[in-house]
């Protein structure tokens, strides 16, 4: 997860160098998509963890 943060930080720096044109909006769009994907995966992990913990406790 930290690697993705570093990758998008580098993309943001490159976009700043190019003047926040189309590259910045594309990077922001990708970041939004990845944010929602990771949010859904996080919620699925929490729900499956709770379901697994409920199955272990009698």
N, C-alpha and C positions, 0 to 999 in steps of 0.2 A: 504494500500500500504506500509505503514511503517512497518507493521508486517512482510510482505514478505521480506523486506530489512533486518530486524533483523534475520529472519529465515535463510536467505542465508549467513549472516555474521557468524552466529553460525556454519553453515555447513562448511564455509570456514575455520574457526578456527579449527574445528575437523579434516578437511582434512590436515591442516598444522601440526597438532599433529601426524597424521599418515604418514607424509612424502610426501605429494602431489603425491600420487599414483593414483590409479584408482578412488578413491573417489573424488579427486579434478576435474578430467576430467568429471566425471559424474555430479558433481555440476555445473561445467561451462556449460555443455551441457543443463542442466535443466534451468540455468539462461538465456542462449541464447534463448531458446524456450519461456520462460515466458516473456522475453523482447519483442520479436516480437508479442506475443499475446497481451500484454498490449499496444504496439504501434498501432496495428490494432484497438483495442478497443478505444484508445484515438482518432484516426482519425475518427472512426465512430461517436463518441460522438461529435466531432467538426463539422462534416458535418451535423449531425442531428440537432445540435444546430443552425447552420447557416440556415438550411432549415426552422426550426421552427421560427427563428427570421424574416426570409424573408416573411413568411406567415402572420405574425402579422402586419408588416409594410405595409400599403396600397400603 
